[in-house]
Amino acid sequence: MGNNLFRNFLLSVYLLLLFANRYFGIAIINLLLYAFGFICFLFYFFRAIEGRIRFCFKTFFLVICLLINIIFVINYNQNLSFFSVFIAASYFGAALLMNNTVIKSKLSYLPFIFNCFYLALFYIRDRSFVNVFADQSVNYVSIMMILSLFPIYISQYQNGLKRSNYGVICISIFFSVLALGRGGILSCILLLFLTIYYRIFNEKLKRNAILMVMVVMVGIIFMGLLAVILPRLLGHLPGFQEKGMDSNGRLLVWGIWLAKNFSSAKGIIFGENVISNIPDVFPHLHNSYLMFYADYGLIGFLFCIFCLIKLGAFLHKTNTSLFSLFFVFCFRAFTDVVFGNFYGDFFLFYFIIIYFYKSKKLFSVYDKFSVFARRKENCKNLSIQ
């Protein structure tokens, strides 16, 4: 119990600093967060060596292949630096800490409350979210709201709680509207629709296939109409048309980079450099999947897609609330960078860990029945005798 409270404290401080520093952009805090995550990674790595965590050969082989792939990709397209490997390891270490922590329900709301409090104060002062982030556009308001929901949903999953979360979803929609981003608004409304679907209709629809198809079709038509009508409904807001409603820029960037990327065999395998192949006004591709391709090459991209599909299927069977949020997370990733050396990596690593842990396909975290643990216990019993 005491260890879990201490881990809750560490995780709460880590999450608060992680979200807070996205607004403030203090370099020393970033380094401290990366260092803390990397220390967690080393801690659990050495526990694995001791036998507390059981790895199989397939896991080891997979990690080695990915690291070799990253080295080749970095040398070719230079989208990432070798420091990016350290960042990925730090997020993985923090995810291991979360996996070994039963998050207290009240503490899980801290990142969400901080986001709401800070955004509300900022909007009251400036009447907009321009410059709310140190180095990101206002589109990331909705991303930060979605990411801050993960600790809440994960805590409910860990503690076996079933809650609708309508309140936090509606608050997320509210701030997304204020941020003037179509992608964020659609994502949060989609989360609300999925929540209603699974909370109210799921059991009934399982017994009625025709009704299920009708509800899904109505949902698709509703989201399509919303995507068309939303700009006109909210067009009266100051700056709405100029900040986030035009998707032509994204389509242009995607087309330019894809054309360059598929013009050579090396580009297809390793991914082309982003900065030198897109207009200067765009700092990245505004698409997590394409950025992942650019950063990690074809092998990394295919591995990412494979993991997302497997995780989606796993979460759909395990917890529909987490699946809804995960689905929205993947949906939001189409128009901005939410994972791939960003905060979303932390939560993706967590889901990958619990997938492997629950399915027991690659490794088990803190497997009390590992060979090492049994041998140690047998030796102890022999010494007592």
LINPEUR-V647189 format. One line per field, one symbol per residue. phi: phi as a letter, one per 20 degrees, with the letter a starting at -180 (. if undefined). burial: + if it has 24 or more other C-alpha atoms within 12 Angstrom, else -. A space follows every 50 residues. Layout:
phi->???
burial->???
This chain:
phi->.fffffffffffffffffffffeemefffgffffffffffffgfffffff ofceddfffgfffffffffffffffedlfddffffffffffffffffffe ceffgfffegffffgffffffffffdmadfmfdfbcefgefffffffffg gfffffffemedcfmffffffffgffffemdfgfffffffffffffgfed egffffebfffffffffffffffffffeeggffdfffgnffedoeeefff fffgfffffffeebfffffdnefegedcgffdfbelbfffffgffdmfff fffffgfffffffffffebffffgffffgfffffdbedbnlbgfggffff ffffffffeledbcelffdfgffffffffffffff
burial->------++-++++++++++++++------+--+++++++++--++--+-- +++++----------++-++++++-+++++---+++++++++++++++++ +++++-++++++++++-+++-------+++-++--+++++++++++++++ ++++++++----+++--+++++++++++++++++++++++++++++++-- --------------+-------+---+--++--+-----+--+++----+ --++-+++--+-----++++++++--++---+-+++++++++++++++++ +--+---+--++-++---++++++++++++++++++++++++++++++++ +++++++----+++++-------------------
